[in-house]
């Protein structure tokens, strides 16, 4: 038996899932299936909040070609 780092529940060691490094908190690395579902749901909810801002950024850039690297360098020189 193994313990979930999040809820301290017991489960088989092969059922534990490891959180991605960027999602790990102090002392929380391995989670049980129930906590993994919760973490996936929470991540989905957070990503859903980002989507409208990303769509707006895409719409704002639509049709505008990227600025060449050399033009960015020239604009930085003229600002000084």
mmCIF file of the N, C-alpha and C atoms, coordinates in Angstrom:
data_MODEL
# 
_entry.id   MODEL 
# 
loop_
_atom_site.group_PDB 
_atom_site.id 
_atom_site.type_symbol 
_atom_site.label_atom_id 
_atom_site.label_alt_id 
_atom_site.label_comp_id 
_atom_site.label_asym_id 
_atom_site.label_entity_id 
_atom_site.label_seq_id 
_atom_site.pdbx_PDB_ins_code 
_atom_site.Cartn_x 
_atom_site.Cartn_y 
_atom_site.Cartn_z 
_atom_site.occupancy 
_atom_site.B_iso_or_equiv 
_atom_site.pdbx_formal_charge 
_atom_site.auth_seq_id 
_atom_site.auth_comp_id 
_atom_site.auth_asym_id 
_atom_site.auth_atom_id 
_atom_site.pdbx_PDB_model_num 
ATOM 1   N N  . UNK A 1 1  ? 0.838   -1.189 0.000   1.00 0.00 ? 1  UNK A N  1 
ATOM 2   C CA . UNK A 1 1  ? 0.000   0.000  0.000   1.00 0.00 ? 1  UNK A CA 1 
ATOM 3   C C  . UNK A 1 1  ? 0.881   1.250  0.000   1.00 0.00 ? 1  UNK A C  1 
ATOM 4   N N  . UNK A 1 2  ? 0.366   2.254  -0.626  1.00 0.00 ? 2  UNK A N  1 
ATOM 5   C CA . UNK A 1 2  ? 1.063   3.541  -0.695  1.00 0.00 ? 2  UNK A CA 1 
ATOM 6   C C  . UNK A 1 2  ? 0.105   4.635  -0.250  1.00 0.00 ? 2  UNK A C  1 
ATOM 7   N N  . UNK A 1 3  ? 0.650   5.770  0.114   1.00 0.00 ? 3  UNK A N  1 
ATOM 8   C CA . UNK A 1 3  ? -0.171  6.896  0.575   1.00 0.00 ? 3  UNK A CA 1 
ATOM 9   C C  . UNK A 1 3  ? -0.143  8.018  -0.455  1.00 0.00 ? 3  UNK A C  1 
ATOM 10  N N  . UNK A 1 4  ? -1.301  8.613  -0.646  1.00 0.00 ? 4  UNK A N  1 
ATOM 11  C CA . UNK A 1 4  ? -1.425  9.790  -1.502  1.00 0.00 ? 4  UNK A CA 1 
ATOM 12  C C  . UNK A 1 4  ? -0.846  10.979 -0.737  1.00 0.00 ? 4  UNK A C  1 
ATOM 13  N N  . UNK A 1 5  ? -0.016  11.749 -1.396  1.00 0.00 ? 5  UNK A N  1 
ATOM 14  C CA . UNK A 1 5  ? 0.587   12.921 -0.756  1.00 0.00 ? 5  UNK A CA 1 
ATOM 15  C C  . UNK A 1 5  ? -0.423  14.034 -0.515  1.00 0.00 ? 5  UNK A C  1 
ATOM 16  N N  . UNK A 1 6  ? -1.541  14.008 -1.238  1.00 0.00 ? 6  UNK A N  1 
ATOM 17  C CA . UNK A 1 6  ? -2.520  15.086 -1.126  1.00 0.00 ? 6  UNK A CA 1 
ATOM 18  C C  . UNK A 1 6  ? -3.572  14.800 -0.056  1.00 0.00 ? 6  UNK A C  1 
ATOM 19  N N  . UNK A 1 7  ? -4.181  13.610 -0.122  1.00 0.00 ? 7  UNK A N  1 
ATOM 20  C CA . UNK A 1 7  ? -5.261  13.302 0.833   1.00 0.00 ? 7  UNK A CA 1 
ATOM 21  C C  . UNK A 1 7  ? -4.854  12.295 1.904   1.00 0.00 ? 7  UNK A C  1 
ATOM 22  N N  . UNK A 1 8  ? -3.654  11.768 1.815   1.00 0.00 ? 8  UNK A N  1 
ATOM 23  C CA . UNK A 1 8  ? -3.127  10.756 2.744   1.00 0.00 ? 8  UNK A CA 1 
ATOM 24  C C  . UNK A 1 8  ? -3.906  9.453  2.701   1.00 0.00 ? 8  UNK A C  1 
ATOM 25  N N  . UNK A 1 9  ? -4.675  9.247  1.640   1.00 0.00 ? 9  UNK A N  1 
ATOM 26  C CA . UNK A 1 9  ? -5.416  8.002  1.497   1.00 0.00 ? 9  UNK A CA 1 
ATOM 27  C C  . UNK A 1 9  ? -4.509  6.875  1.037   1.00 0.00 ? 9  UNK A C  1 
ATOM 28  N N  . UNK A 1 10 ? -4.908  5.638  1.361   1.00 0.00 ? 10 UNK A N  1 
ATOM 29  C CA . UNK A 1 10 ? -4.144  4.464  0.954   1.00 0.00 ? 10 UNK A CA 1 
ATOM 30  C C  . UNK A 1 10 ? -4.632  3.955  -0.391  1.00 0.00 ? 10 UNK A C  1 
ATOM 31  N N  . UNK A 1 11 ? -3.697  3.528  -1.222  1.00 0.00 ? 11 UNK A N  1 
ATOM 32  C CA . UNK A 1 11 ? -4.033  2.871  -2.478  1.00 0.00 ? 11 UNK A CA 1 
ATOM 33  C C  . UNK A 1 11 ? -2.832  2.046  -2.912  1.00 0.00 ? 11 UNK A C  1 
ATOM 34  N N  . UNK A 1 12 ? -3.030  1.215  -3.901  1.00 0.00 ? 12 UNK A N  1 
ATOM 35  C CA . UNK A 1 12 ? -1.927  0.412  -4.407  1.00 0.00 ? 12 UNK A CA 1 
ATOM 36  C C  . UNK A 1 12 ? -0.887  1.330  -5.047  1.00 0.00 ? 12 UNK A C  1 
ATOM 37  N N  . UNK A 1 13 ? 0.363   0.988  -4.886  1.00 0.00 ? 13 UNK A N  1 
ATOM 38  C CA . UNK A 1 13 ? 1.446   1.836  -5.393  1.00 0.00 ? 13 UNK A CA 1 
ATOM 39  C C  . UNK A 1 13 ? 1.340   2.058  -6.896  1.00 0.00 ? 13 UNK A C  1 
ATOM 40  N N  . UNK A 1 14 ? 0.885   1.053  -7.635  1.00 0.00 ? 14 UNK A N  1 
ATOM 41  C CA . UNK A 1 14 ? 0.792   1.209  -9.086  1.00 0.00 ? 14 UNK A CA 1 
ATOM 42  C C  . UNK A 1 14 ? -0.339  2.146  -9.505  1.00 0.00 ? 14 UNK A C  1 
ATOM 43  N N  . UNK A 1 15 ? -1.240  2.485  -8.568  1.00 0.00 ? 15 UNK A N  1 
ATOM 44  C CA . UNK A 1 15 ? -2.333  3.414  -8.876  1.00 0.00 ? 15 UNK A CA 1 
ATOM 45  C C  . UNK A 1 15 ? -1.932  4.878  -8.703  1.00 0.00 ? 15 UNK A C  1 
ATOM 46  N N  . UNK A 1 16 ? -0.844  5.121  -7.987  1.00 0.00 ? 16 UNK A N  1 
ATOM 47  C CA . UNK A 1 16 ? -0.415  6.501  -7.768  1.00 0.00 ? 16 UNK A CA 1 
ATOM 48  C C  . UNK A 1 16 ? 0.062   7.120  -9.080  1.00 0.00 ? 16 UNK A C  1 
ATOM 49  N N  . UNK A 1 17 ? -0.242  8.388  -9.248  1.00 0.00 ? 17 UNK A N  1 
ATOM 50  C CA . UNK A 1 17 ? 0.228   9.145  -10.401 1.00 0.00 ? 17 UNK A CA 1 
ATOM 51  C C  . UNK A 1 17 ? 1.111   10.268 -9.882  1.00 0.00 ? 17 UNK A C  1 
ATOM 52  N N  . UNK A 1 18 ? 2.128   10.585 -10.636 1.00 0.00 ? 18 UNK A N  1 
ATOM 53  C CA . UNK A 1 18 ? 3.026   11.657 -10.238 1.00 0.00 ? 18 UNK A CA 1 
ATOM 54  C C  . UNK A 1 18 ? 2.600   12.950 -10.925 1.00 0.00 ? 18 UNK A C  1 
ATOM 55  N N  . UNK A 1 19 ? 2.446   13.999 -10.138 1.00 0.00 ? 19 UNK A N  1 
ATOM 56  C CA . UNK A 1 19 ? 2.132   15.309 -10.713 1.00 0.00 ? 19 UNK A CA 1 
ATOM 57  C C  . UNK A 1 19 ? 3.308   15.804 -11.534 1.00 0.00 ? 19 UNK A C  1 
ATOM 58  N N  . UNK A 1 20 ? 3.026   16.566 -12.574 1.00 0.00 ? 20 UNK A N  1 
ATOM 59  C CA . UNK A 1 20 ? 4.098   17.186 -13.335 1.00 0.00 ? 20 UNK A CA 1 
ATOM 60  C C  . UNK A 1 20 ? 4.905   18.094 -12.416 1.00 0.00 ? 20 UNK A C  1 
ATOM 61  N N  . UNK A 1 21 ? 6.175   18.234 -12.688 1.00 0.00 ? 21 UNK A N  1 
ATOM 62  C CA . UNK A 1 21 ? 7.066   19.011 -11.820 1.00 0.00 ? 21 UNK A CA 1 
ATOM 63  C C  . UNK A 1 21 ? 6.528   20.414 -11.546 1.00 0.00 ? 21 UNK A C  1 
ATOM 64  N N  . UNK A 1 22 ? 5.999   21.074 -12.572 1.00 0.00 ? 22 UNK A N  1 
ATOM 65  C CA . UNK A 1 22 ? 5.521   22.444 -12.377 1.00 0.00 ? 22 UNK A CA 1 
ATOM 66  C C  . UNK A 1 22 ? 4.250   22.526 -11.532 1.00 0.00 ? 22 UNK A C  1 
ATOM 67  N N  . UNK A 1 23 ? 3.576   21.393 -11.299 1.00 0.00 ? 23 UNK A N  1 
ATOM 68  C CA . UNK A 1 23 ? 2.364   21.383 -10.483 1.00 0.00 ? 23 UNK A CA 1 
ATOM 69  C C  . UNK A 1 23 ? 2.619   20.896 -9.064  1.00 0.00 ? 23 UNK A C  1 
ATOM 70  N N  . UNK A 1 24 ? 3.794   20.395 -8.782  1.00 0.00 ? 24 UNK A N  1 
ATOM 71  C CA . UNK A 1 24 ? 4.085   19.858 -7.461  1.00 0.00 ? 24 UNK A CA 1 
ATOM 72  C C  . UNK A 1 24 ? 4.234   20.977 -6.436  1.00 0.00 ? 24 UNK A C  1 
ATOM 73  N N  . UNK A 1 25 ? 3.680   20.722 -5.267  1.00 0.00 ? 25 UNK A N  1 
ATOM 74  C CA . UNK A 1 25 ? 3.827   21.655 -4.148  1.00 0.00 ? 25 UNK A CA 1 
ATOM 75  C C  . UNK A 1 25 ? 4.693   20.970 -3.097  1.00 0.00 ? 25 UNK A C  1 
ATOM 76  N N  . UNK A 1 26 ? 5.072   21.692 -2.080  1.00 0.00 ? 26 UNK A N  1 
ATOM 77  C CA . UNK A 1 26 ? 5.923   21.123 -1.039  1.00 0.00 ? 26 UNK A CA 1 
ATOM 78  C C  . UNK A 1 26 ? 5.275   19.871 -0.450  1.00 0.00 ? 26 UNK A C  1 
ATOM 79  N N  . UNK A 1 27 ? 5.938   18.759 -0.597  1.00 0.00 ? 27 UNK A N  1 
ATOM 80  C CA . UNK A 1 27 ? 5.456   17.506 -0.021  1.00 0.00 ? 27 UNK A CA 1 
ATOM 81  C C  . UNK A 1 27 ? 4.349   16.825 -0.807  1.00 0.00 ? 27 UNK A C  1 
ATOM 82  N N  . UNK A 1 28 ? 3.951   17.354 -1.949  1.00 0.00 ? 28 UNK A N  1 
ATOM 83  C CA . UNK A 1 28 ? 2.885   16.751 -2.755  1.00 0.00 ? 28 UNK A CA 1 
ATOM 84  C C  . UNK A 1 28 ? 3.446   16.411 -4.131  1.00 0.00 ? 28 UNK A C  1 
ATOM 85  N N  . UNK A 1 29 ? 3.630   15.119 -4.358  1.00 0.00 ? 29 UNK A N  1 
ATOM 86  C CA . UNK A 1 29 ? 4.173   14.660 -5.633  1.00 0.00 ? 29 UNK A CA 1 
ATOM 87  C C  . UNK A 1 29 ? 3.325   13.528 -6.215  1.00 0.00 ? 29 UNK A C  1 
ATOM 88  N N  . UNK A 1 30 ? 3.035   12.522 -5.409  1.00 0.00 ? 30 UNK A N  1 
ATOM 89  C CA . UNK A 1 30 ? 2.272   11.366 -5.858  1.00 0.00 ? 30 UNK A CA 1 
ATOM 90  C C  . UNK A 1 30 ? 0.840   11.455 -5.359  1.00 0.00 ? 30 UNK A C  1 
ATOM 91  N N  . UNK A 1 31 ? -0.123  11.258 -6.272  1.00 0.00 ? 31 UNK A N  1 
ATOM 92  C CA . UNK A 1 31 ? -1.531  11.383 -5.907  1.00 0.00 ? 31 UNK A CA 1 
ATOM 93  C C  . UNK A 1 31 ? -2.309  10.131 -6.303  1.00 0.00 ? 31 UNK A C  1 
ATOM 94  N N  . UNK A 1 32 ? -3.359  9.868  -5.558  1.00 0.00 ? 32 UNK A N  1 
ATOM 95  C CA . UNK A 1 32 ? -4.229  8.726  -5.821  1.00 0.00 ? 32 UNK A CA 1 
ATOM 96  C C  . UNK A 1 32 ? -5.147  9.046  -7.009  1.00 0.00 ? 32 UNK A C  1 
ATOM 97  N N  . UNK A 1 33 ? -5.843  8.062  -7.537  1.00 0.00 ? 33 UNK A N  1 
ATOM 98  C CA . UNK A 1 33 ? -6.727  8.316  -8.679  1.00 0.00 ? 33 UNK A CA 1 
ATOM 99  C C  . UNK A 1 33 ? -7.783  9.398  -8.421  1.00 0.00 ? 33 UNK A C  1 
ATOM 100 N N  . UNK A 1 34 ? -8.353  9.435  -7.219  1.00 0.00 ? 34 UNK A N  1 
ATOM 101 C CA . UNK A 1 34 ? -9.372  10.448 -6.914  1.00 0.00 ? 34 UNK A CA 1 
ATOM 102 C C  . UNK A 1 34 ? -8.764  11.854 -6.921  1.00 0.00 ? 34 UNK A C  1 
ATOM 103 N N  . UNK A 1 35 ? -7.599  11.999 -6.340  1.00 0.00 ? 35 UNK A N  1 
ATOM 104 C CA . UNK A 1 35 ? -6.946  13.307 -6.319  1.00 0.00 ? 35 UNK A CA 1 
ATOM 105 C C  . UNK A 1 35 ? -6.436  13.687 -7.705  1.00 0.00 ? 35 UNK A C  1 
ATOM 106 N N  . UNK A 1 36 ? -6.066  12.690 -8.503  1.00 0.00 ? 36 UNK A N  1 
ATOM 107 C CA . UNK A 1 36 ? -5.645  12.984 -9.874  1.00 0.00 ? 36 UNK A CA 1 
ATOM 108 C C  . UNK A 1 36 ? -6.824  13.523 -10.678 1.00 0.00 ? 36 UNK A C  1 
ATOM 109 N N  . UNK A 1 37 ? -8.008  12.939 -10.497 1.00 0.00 ? 37 UNK A N  1 
ATOM 110 C CA . UNK A 1 37 ? -9.194  13.455 -11.189 1.00 0.00 ? 37 UNK A CA 1 
ATOM 111 C C  . UNK A 1 37 ? -9.468  14.894 -10.765 1.00 0.00 ? 37 UNK A C  1 
ATOM 112 N N  . UNK A 1 38 ? -9.335  15.166 -9.465  1.00 0.00 ? 38 UNK A N  1 
ATOM 113 C CA . UNK A 1 38 ? -9.535  16.527 -8.960  1.00 0.00 ? 38 UNK A CA 1 
ATOM 114 C C  . UNK A 1 38 ? -8.517  17.478 -9.583  1.00 0.00 ? 38 UNK A C  1 
ATOM 115 N N  . UNK A 1 39 ? -7.243  17.071 -9.639  1.00 0.00 ? 39 UNK A N  1 
ATOM 116 C CA . UNK A 1 39 ? -6.194  17.921 -10.201 1.00 0.00 ? 39 UNK A CA 1 
ATOM 117 C C  . UNK A 1 39 ? -6.446  18.172 -11.689 1.00 0.00 ? 39 UNK A C  1 
ATOM 118 N N  . UNK A 1 40 ? -6.858  17.135 -12.419 1.00 0.00 ? 40 UNK A N  1 
ATOM 119 C CA . UNK A 1 40 ? -7.153  17.307 -13.846 1.00 0.00 ? 40 UNK A CA 1 
ATOM 120 C C  . UNK A 1 40 ? -8.336  18.248 -14.051 1.00 0.00 ? 40 UNK A C  1 
ATOM 121 N N  . UNK A 1 41 ? -9.346  18.125 -13.202 1.00 0.00 ? 41 UNK A N  1 
ATOM 122 C CA . UNK A 1 41 ? -10.522 19.005 -13.294 1.00 0.00 ? 41 UNK A CA 1 
ATOM 123 C C  . UNK A 1 41 ? -10.123 20.454 -12.999 1.00 0.00 ? 41 UNK A C  1 
ATOM 124 N N  . UNK A 1 42 ? -9.315  20.648 -11.978 1.00 0.00 ? 42 UNK A N  1 
ATOM 125 C CA . UNK A 1 42 ? -8.861  21.988 -11.615 1.00 0.00 ? 42 UNK A CA 1 
ATOM 126 C C  . UNK A 1 42 ? -8.036  22.599 -12.730 1.00 0.00 ? 42 UNK A C  1 
ATOM 127 N N  . UNK A 1 43 ? -7.143  21.814 -13.327 1.00 0.00 ? 43 UNK A N  1 
ATOM 128 C CA . UNK A 1 43 ? -6.329  22.310 -14.434 1.00 0.00 ? 43 UNK A CA 1 
ATOM 129 C C  . UNK A 1 43 ? -7.224  22.692 -15.615 1.00 0.00 ? 43 UNK A C  1 
ATOM 130 N N  . UNK A 1 44 ? -8.222  21.887 -15.896 1.00 0.00 ? 44 UNK A N  1 
ATOM 131 C CA . UNK A 1 44 ? -9.147  22.190 -16.982 1.00 0.00 ? 44 UNK A CA 1 
ATOM 132 C C  . UNK A 1 44 ? -9.897  23.493 -16.748 1.00 0.00 ? 44 UNK A C  1 
ATOM 133 N N  . UNK A 1 45 ? -10.329 23.716 -15.514 1.00 0.00 ? 45 UNK A N  1 
ATOM 134 C CA . UNK A 1 45 ? -11.039 24.951 -15.182 1.00 0.00 ? 45 UNK A CA 1 
ATOM 135 C C  . UNK A 1 45 ? -10.137 26.172 -15.345 1.00 0.00 ? 45 UNK A C  1 
ATOM 136 N N  . UNK A 1 46 ? -8.873  26.038 -14.941 1.00 0.00 ? 46 UNK A N  1 
ATOM 137 C CA . UNK A 1 46 ? -7.934  27.150 -15.080 1.00 0.00 ? 46 UNK A CA 1 
ATOM 138 C C  . UNK A 1 46 ? -7.628  27.433 -16.548 1.00 0.00 ? 46 UNK A C  1 
ATOM 139 N N  . UNK A 1 47 ? -7.471  26.381 -17.340 1.00 0.00 ? 47 UNK A N  1 
ATOM 140 C CA . UNK A 1 47 ? -7.223  26.572 -18.769 1.00 0.00 ? 47 UNK A CA 1 
ATOM 141 C C  . UNK A 1 47 ? -8.419  27.220 -19.451 1.00 0.00 ? 47 UNK A C  1 
ATOM 142 N N  . UNK A 1 48 ? -9.613  26.896 -18.996 1.00 0.00 ? 48 UNK A N  1 
ATOM 143 C CA . UNK A 1 48 ? -10.818 27.497 -19.576 1.00 0.00 ? 48 UNK A CA 1 
ATOM 144 C C  . UNK A 1 48 ? -10.853 29.010 -19.336 1.00 0.00 ? 48 UNK A C  1 
ATOM 145 N N  . UNK A 1 49 ? -10.258 29.463 -18.241 1.00 0.00 ? 49 UNK A N  1 
ATOM 146 C CA . UNK A 1 49 ? -10.211 30.902 -17.959 1.00 0.00 ? 49 UNK A CA 1 
ATOM 147 C C  . UNK A 1 49 ? -9.218  31.615 -18.876 1.00 0.00 ? 49 UNK A C  1 
ATOM 148 N N  . UNK A 1 50 ? -8.205  30.890 -19.347 1.00 0.00 ? 50 UNK A N  1 
ATOM 149 C CA . UNK A 1 50 ? -7.194  31.476 -20.214 1.00 0.00 ? 50 UNK A CA 1 
ATOM 150 C C  . UNK A 1 50 ? -7.705  31.615 -21.649 1.00 0.00 ? 50 UNK A C  1 
ATOM 151 N N  . UNK A 1 51 ? -8.569  30.711 -22.074 1.00 0.00 ? 51 UNK A N  1 
ATOM 152 C CA . UNK A 1 51 ? -9.012  30.643 -23.467 1.00 0.00 ? 51 UNK A CA 1 
ATOM 153 C C  . UNK A 1 51 ? -9.547  31.964 -24.021 1.00 0.00 ? 51 UNK A C  1 
ATOM 154 N N  . UNK A 1 52 ? -10.422 32.700 -23.331 1.00 0.00 ? 52 UNK A N  1 
ATOM 155 C CA . UNK A 1 52 ? -10.924 33.959 -23.898 1.00 0.00 ? 52 UNK A CA 1 
ATOM 156 C C  . UNK A 1 52 ? -9.814  34.987 -24.143 1.00 0.00 ? 52 UNK A C  1 
ATOM 157 N N  . UNK A 1 53 ? -8.845  35.066 -23.246 1.00 0.00 ? 53 UNK A N  1 
ATOM 158 C CA . UNK A 1 53 ? -7.737  36.006 -23.423 1.00 0.00 ? 53 UNK A CA 1 
ATOM 159 C C  . UNK A 1 53 ? -6.870  35.600 -24.614 1.00 0.00 ? 53 UNK A C  1 
ATOM 160 N N  . UNK A 1 54 ? -6.665  34.293 -24.761 1.00 0.00 ? 54 UNK A N  1 
ATOM 161 C CA . UNK A 1 54 ? -5.865  33.817 -25.891 1.00 0.00 ? 54 UNK A CA 1 
ATOM 162 C C  . UNK A 1 54 ? -6.577  34.088 -27.206 1.00 0.00 ? 54 UNK A C  1 
ATOM 163 N N  . UNK A 1 55 ? -7.889  33.859 -27.259 1.00 0.00 ? 55 UNK A N  1 
ATOM 164 C CA . UNK A 1 55 ? -8.649  34.150 -28.474 1.00 0.00 ? 55 UNK A CA 1 
ATOM 165 C C  . UNK A 1 55 ? -8.568  35.629 -28.830 1.00 0.00 ? 55 UNK A C  1 
ATOM 166 N N  . UNK A 1 56 ? -8.671  36.502 -27.824 1.00 0.00 ? 56 UNK A N  1 
ATOM 167 C CA . UNK A 1 56 ? -8.590  37.944 -28.053 1.00 0.00 ? 56 UNK A CA 1 
ATOM 168 C C  . UNK A 1 56 ? -7.213  38.325 -28.585 1.00 0.00 ? 56 UNK A C  1 
ATOM 169 N N  . UNK A 1 57 ? -6.158  37.723 -28.049 1.00 0.00 ? 57 UNK A N  1 
ATOM 170 C CA . UNK A 1 57 ? -4.806  38.011 -28.519 1.00 0.00 ? 57 UNK A CA 1 
ATOM 171 C C  . UNK A 1 57 ? -4.624  37.546 -29.961 1.00 0.00 ? 57 UNK A C  1 
ATOM 172 N N  . UNK A 1 58 ? -5.186  36.385 -30.294 1.00 0.00 ? 58 UNK A N  1 
ATOM 173 C CA . UNK A 1 58 ? -5.097  35.871 -31.658 1.00 0.00 ? 58 UNK A CA 1 
ATOM 174 C C  . UNK A 1 58 ? -5.850  36.797 -32.609 1.00 0.00 ? 58 UNK A C  1 
ATOM 175 N N  . UNK A 1 59 ? -7.033  37.225 -32.227 1.00 0.00 ? 59 UNK A N  1 
ATOM 176 C CA . UNK A 1 59 ? -7.817  38.135 -33.068 1.00 0.00 ? 59 UNK A CA 1 
ATOM 177 C C  . UNK A 1 59 ? -7.083  39.458 -33.273 1.00 0.00 ? 59 UNK A C  1 
ATOM 178 N N  . UNK A 1 60 ? -6.435  39.969 -32.227 1.00 0.00 ? 60 UNK A N  1 
ATOM 179 C CA . UNK A 1 60 ? -5.717  41.240 -32.329 1.00 0.00 ? 60 UNK A CA 1 
ATOM 180 C C  . UNK A 1 60 ? -4.537  41.133 -33.294 1.00 0.00 ? 60 UNK A C  1 
ATOM 181 N N  . UNK A 1 61 ? -3.927  39.973 -33.357 1.00 0.00 ? 61 UNK A N  1 
ATOM 182 C CA . UNK A 1 61 ? -2.752  39.813 -34.220 1.00 0.00 ? 61 UNK A CA 1 
ATOM 183 C C  . UNK A 1 61 ? -3.128  39.356 -35.629 1.00 0.00 ? 61 UNK A C  1 
ATOM 184 N N  . UNK A 1 62 ? -4.334  38.918 -35.817 1.00 0.00 ? 62 UNK A N  1 
ATOM 185 C CA . UNK A 1 62 ? -4.774  38.376 -37.101 1.00 0.00 ? 62 UNK A CA 1 
ATOM 186 C C  . UNK A 1 62 ? -4.503  39.389 -38.219 1.00 0.00 ? 62 UNK A C  1 
ATOM 187 N N  . UNK A 1 63 ? -3.807  38.941 -39.251 1.00 0.00 ? 63 UNK A N  1 
ATOM 188 C CA . UNK A 1 63 ? -3.517  39.792 -40.399 1.00 0.00 ? 63 UNK A CA 1 
ATOM 189 C C  . UNK A 1 63 ? -2.285  40.662 -40.245 1.00 0.00 ? 63 UNK A C  1 
ATOM 190 N N  . UNK A 1 64 ? -1.685  40.698 -39.072 1.00 0.00 ? 64 UNK A N  1 
ATOM 191 C CA . UNK A 1 64 ? -0.486  41.507 -38.854 1.00 0.00 ? 64 UNK A CA 1 
ATOM 192 C C  . UNK A 1 64 ? 0.739   40.608 -38.957 1.00 0.00 ? 64 UNK A C  1 
ATOM 193 N N  . UNK A 1 65 ? 1.609   40.854 -39.939 1.00 0.00 ? 65 UNK A N  1 
ATOM 194 C CA . UNK A 1 65 ? 2.795   40.010 -40.057 1.00 0.00 ? 65 UNK A CA 1 
ATOM 195 C C  . UNK A 1 65 ? 3.750   40.257 -38.885 1.00 0.00 ? 65 UNK A C  1 
ATOM 196 N N  . UNK A 1 66 ? 4.533   39.256 -38.537 1.00 0.00 ? 66 UNK A N  1 
ATOM 197 C CA . UNK A 1 66 ? 5.492   39.448 -37.444 1.00 0.00 ? 66 UNK A CA 1 
ATOM 198 C C  . UNK A 1 66 ? 6.540   40.499 -37.814 1.00 0.00 ? 66 UNK A C  1 
ATOM 199 N N  . UNK A 1 67 ? 7.019   41.216 -36.833 1.00 0.00 ? 67 UNK A N  1 
ATOM 200 C CA . UNK A 1 67 ? 8.048   42.222 -37.054 1.00 0.00 ? 67 UNK A CA 1 
ATOM 201 C C  . UNK A 1 67 ? 9.392   41.513 -37.224 1.00 0.00 ? 67 UNK A C  1 
ATOM 202 N N  . UNK A 1 68 ? 10.120  41.796 -38.308 1.00 0.00 ? 68 UNK A N  1 
ATOM 203 C CA . UNK A 1 68 ? 11.431  41.154 -38.496 1.00 0.00 ? 68 UNK A CA 1 
ATOM 204 C C  . UNK A 1 68 ? 12.378  41.523 -37.354 1.00 0.00 ? 68 UNK A C  1 
ATOM 205 N N  . UNK A 1 69 ? 13.301  40.640 -37.064 1.00 0.00 ? 69 UNK A N  1 
ATOM 206 C CA . UNK A 1 69 ? 14.224  40.864 -35.950 1.00 0.00 ? 69 UNK A CA 1 
ATOM 207 C C  . UNK A 1 69 ? 15.036  42.131 -36.162 1.00 0.00 ? 69 UNK A C  1 
ATOM 208 N N  . UNK A 1 70 ? 15.430  42.425 -37.387 1.00 0.00 ? 70 UNK A N  1 
ATOM 209 C CA . UNK A 1 70 ? 16.273  43.587 -37.631 1.00 0.00 ? 70 UNK A CA 1 
ATOM 210 C C  . UNK A 1 70 ? 15.502  44.877 -37.423 1.00 0.00 ? 70 UNK A C  1 
ATOM 211 N N  . UNK A 1 71 ? 14.190  44.881 -37.668 1.00 0.00 ? 71 UNK A N  1 
ATOM 212 C CA . UNK A 1 71 ? 13.394  46.092 -37.454 1.00 0.00 ? 71 UNK A CA 1 
ATOM 213 C C  . UNK A 1 71 ? 13.237  46.361 -35.955 1.00 0.00 ? 71 UNK A C  1 
ATOM 214 N N  . UNK A 1 72 ? 13.080  45.276 -35.188 1.00 0.00 ? 72 UNK A N  1 
ATOM 215 C CA . UNK A 1 72 ? 13.000  45.452 -33.728 1.00 0.00 ? 72 UNK A CA 1 
ATOM 216 C C  . UNK A 1 72 ? 14.296  46.046 -33.201 1.00 0.00 ? 72 UNK A C  1 
ATOM 217 N N  . UNK A 1 73 ? 15.426  45.578 -33.756 1.00 0.00 ? 73 UNK A N  1 
ATOM 218 C CA . UNK A 1 73 ? 16.730  46.109 -33.334 1.00 0.00 ? 73 UNK A CA 1 
ATOM 219 C C  . UNK A 1 73 ? 16.887  47.566 -33.676 1.00 0.00 ? 73 UNK A C  1 
ATOM 220 N N  . UNK A 1 74 ? 16.420  47.969 -34.865 1.00 0.00 ? 74 UNK A N  1 
ATOM 221 C CA . UNK A 1 74 ? 16.507  49.377 -35.268 1.00 0.00 ? 74 UNK A CA 1 
ATOM 222 C C  . UNK A 1 74 ? 15.622  50.268 -34.409 1.00 0.00 ? 74 UNK A C  1 
ATOM 223 N N  . UNK A 1 75 ? 14.439  49.789 -34.071 1.00 0.00 ? 75 UNK A N  1 
ATOM 224 C CA . UNK A 1 75 ? 13.550  50.598 -33.237 1.00 0.00 ? 75 UNK A CA 1 
ATOM 225 C C  . UNK A 1 75 ? 14.129  50.760 -31.836 1.00 0.00 ? 75 UNK A C  1 
ATOM 226 N N  . UNK A 1 76 ? 14.841  49.770 -31.346 1.00 0.00 ? 76 UNK A N  1 
ATOM 227 C CA . UNK A 1 76 ? 15.469  49.884 -30.025 1.00 0.00 ? 76 UNK A CA 1 
ATOM 228 C C  . UNK A 1 76 ? 16.597  50.900 -30.065 1.00 0.00 ? 76 UNK A C  1 
ATOM 229 N N  . UNK A 1 77 ? 17.339  50.941 -31.163 1.00 0.00 ? 77 UNK A N  1 
ATOM 230 C CA . UNK A 1 77 ? 18.445  51.903 -31.284 1.00 0.00 ? 77 UNK A CA 1 
ATOM 231 C C  . UNK A 1 77 ? 17.927  53.333 -31.396 1.00 0.00 ? 77 UNK A C  1 
ATOM 232 N N  . UNK A 1 78 ? 16.822  53.517 -32.116 1.00 0.00 ? 78 UNK A N  1 
ATOM 233 C CA . UNK A 1 78 ? 16.309  54.877 -32.288 1.00 0.00 ? 78 UNK A CA 1 
ATOM 234 C C  . UNK A 1 78 ? 15.656  55.405 -31.004 1.00 0.00 ? 78 UNK A C  1 
ATOM 235 N N  . UNK A 1 79 ? 15.276  54.520 -30.105 1.00 0.00 ? 79 UNK A N  1 
ATOM 236 C CA . UNK A 1 79 ? 14.649  54.949 -28.849 1.00 0.00 ? 79 UNK A CA 1 
ATOM 237 C C  . UNK A 1 79 ? 15.683  55.498 -27.882 1.00 0.00 ? 79 UNK A C  1 
ATOM 238 N N  . UNK A 1 80 ? 16.947  55.161 -28.079 1.00 0.00 ? 80 UNK A N  1 
ATOM 239 C CA . UNK A 1 80 ? 17.974  55.622 -27.140 1.00 0.00 ? 80 UNK A CA 1 
ATOM 240 C C  . UNK A 1 80 ? 18.556  56.950 -27.530 1.00 0.00 ? 80 UNK A C  1 
# 
